[in-house]
């Protein structure tokens, strides 16, 4: 993914500009907290959207909503993995600072 690579490069450049190790660690921890909140929110949204879709199908078995399904699939296949990869990258940087 080109977008993730650009984002990681920009993020790495921002982290590398911070001189103090304590400030780097604080910034990485704050970023990790934010990305964890985003992942949790995304998972909640996906679960909620899936439940609403299943309830709609239970009421109206012949109804289809391809736009909602496409959005759910996109979040599961693209957005969520990118967020998890970014979290892994931040965790790796934190480990390097501690080790």
Secondary structure, DSSP 8 states (H G I E B T S, - for coil): -HHHHHHHHHHHHHHHH---HHHHHHHHHHHHHHHHHHHHHHHHHHHHHHHHHHHHHHH-TT---HHHHHHHHHIIIIIHHHHHHHHHHHHHHHHHHH-
